[in-house]
């Protein structure tokens, strides 16, 4: 059986990734391809990674040390990868993952000040070369992302990272754009347009890279 394709979706909080991924999942499914949708931290199908997710995002844990946060993300990622992502790829599925290593580089490496190089080394141990073929970065200005988060506050999980300052979220957005300028596998999608247009742009890039 041919190995599947691994695609990740990144972006600042409030970029609309969840809605985009669901629409793309539905589109690929209708086309008759085997596709699996998951997300980080945690991961659909991994009890251990999900329990780590609860620790990371719990709004009570405001005093969490940045390195503790980075290590927890890496641990959850390792479990998610071995228990969910790799088995799906072996079965030939297209795996769509909401966040992966790039988020750690940006959130912990840059926004938390741990440095990209150190967080990258940590995640090399966690993923051992299993990086996505393609990453779609859904980009929106921090102000718009935060506005969306607060507008949907009653209908989504409002976690510890959502509560960070505008400055923090602006730093995250800038770091994502800098990373995209360095990594050829990362393609920027304008998230500040109608949802159907964002989805259309994503599908176009997926087809160009022969993901399905």
TAQUI-V526667 format. One record per residue. N is the residue number from 1. PHI is phi as a letter, one per 30 degrees, with the letter a starting at -180 (* if undefined). D_FIRST is the distance of its C-alpha to the first C-alpha in whole Angstrom. Layout:
n->(N & N)
phi->(PHI & PHI)
d_first->(D_FIRST & D_FIRST)
This chain:
n->(1 & 2 & 3 & 4 & 5 & 6 & 7 & 8 & 9 & 10 & 11 & 12 & 13 & 14 & 15 & 16 & 17 & 18 & 19 & 20 & 21 & 22 & 23 & 24 & 25 & 26 & 27 & 28 & 29 & 30 & 31 & 32 & 33 & 34 & 35 & 36 & 37 & 38 & 39 & 40 & 41 & 42 & 43 & 44 & 45 & 46 & 47 & 48 & 49 & 50 & 51 & 52 & 53 & 54 & 55 & 56 & 57 & 58 & 59 & 60 & 61 & 62 & 63 & 64 & 65 & 66 & 67 & 68 & 69 & 70 & 71 & 72 & 73 & 74 & 75 & 76 & 77 & 78 & 79 & 80 & 81 & 82 & 83 & 84 & 85 & 86 & 87 & 88 & 89 & 90 & 91 & 92 & 93 & 94 & 95 & 96 & 97 & 98 & 99 & 100 & 101 & 102 & 103 & 104 & 105 & 106 & 107 & 108 & 109 & 110 & 111 & 112 & 113 & 114 & 115 & 116 & 117 & 118 & 119 & 120 & 121 & 122 & 123 & 124 & 125 & 126 & 127 & 128 & 129 & 130 & 131 & 132 & 133 & 134 & 135 & 136 & 137 & 138 & 139 & 140 & 141 & 142 & 143 & 144 & 145 & 146 & 147 & 148 & 149 & 150 & 151 & 152 & 153 & 154 & 155 & 156 & 157 & 158 & 159 & 160 & 161 & 162 & 163 & 164 & 165 & 166 & 167 & 168 & 169 & 170 & 171 & 172 & 173 & 174 & 175 & 176 & 177 & 178 & 179 & 180 & 181 & 182 & 183 & 184 & 185 & 186 & 187 & 188 & 189 & 190 & 191 & 192 & 193 & 194 & 195 & 196 & 197 & 198 & 199 & 200 & 201 & 202 & 203 & 204 & 205 & 206 & 207 & 208 & 209 & 210 & 211 & 212)
phi->(* & d & d & d & c & c & b & c & b & b & l & d & d & i & d & j & e & e & d & d & d & d & d & d & e & d & d & d & d & d & d & j & c & d & b & b & c & b & a & b & d & j & l & d & j & b & d & d & d & d & d & d & e & d & d & d & c & e & d & d & c & d & c & d & d & e & d & d & e & d & d & d & e & d & d & d & d & d & d & d & d & d & c & b & d & d & e & d & d & d & d & j & d & d & c & c & c & d & i & a & e & e & d & d & e & d & d & d & d & c & d & c & i & d & i & d & d & d & d & d & d & e & d & d & d & d & c & h & i & d & c & d & d & b & b & c & c & d & c & b & e & e & d & d & e & d & d & d & e & d & d & c & e & d & c & b & d & c & c & d & d & d & d & d & d & d & d & d & d & d & d & e & d & d & d & d & d & d & d & d & d & c & c & d & d & c & c & d & c & d & d & c & b & e & e & d & d & d & d & d & d & d & d & d & d & e & d & d & c & h & d & b)
d_first->(0 & 4 & 6 & 9 & 13 & 15 & 19 & 22 & 25 & 29 & 32 & 36 & 37 & 37 & 35 & 33 & 30 & 29 & 30 & 28 & 25 & 26 & 26 & 23 & 21 & 23 & 23 & 19 & 19 & 21 & 19 & 16 & 14 & 12 & 15 & 16 & 20 & 22 & 25 & 27 & 29 & 27 & 24 & 23 & 22 & 24 & 28 & 29 & 28 & 29 & 33 & 33 & 32 & 36 & 37 & 37 & 37 & 40 & 43 & 46 & 44 & 46 & 47 & 44 & 44 & 41 & 40 & 39 & 37 & 35 & 34 & 34 & 31 & 29 & 29 & 28 & 25 & 24 & 24 & 22 & 20 & 19 & 19 & 18 & 16 & 14 & 12 & 12 & 10 & 8 & 7 & 6 & 10 & 13 & 15 & 19 & 21 & 25 & 27 & 25 & 27 & 29 & 31 & 32 & 33 & 35 & 36 & 37 & 37 & 40 & 41 & 42 & 43 & 41 & 40 & 36 & 36 & 37 & 34 & 32 & 32 & 32 & 28 & 27 & 28 & 26 & 23 & 22 & 21 & 18 & 20 & 19 & 18 & 21 & 24 & 26 & 30 & 32 & 35 & 38 & 42 & 42 & 45 & 43 & 41 & 43 & 45 & 42 & 41 & 45 & 45 & 42 & 43 & 44 & 40 & 38 & 38 & 41 & 40 & 41 & 40 & 41 & 44 & 45 & 47 & 47 & 47 & 44 & 42 & 43 & 42 & 39 & 39 & 40 & 38 & 35 & 36 & 37 & 34 & 32 & 35 & 33 & 29 & 28 & 25 & 27 & 28 & 31 & 32 & 35 & 35 & 39 & 39 & 38 & 35 & 34 & 34 & 32 & 29 & 29 & 30 & 26 & 24 & 26 & 25 & 21 & 21 & 23 & 20 & 17 & 16 & 15)
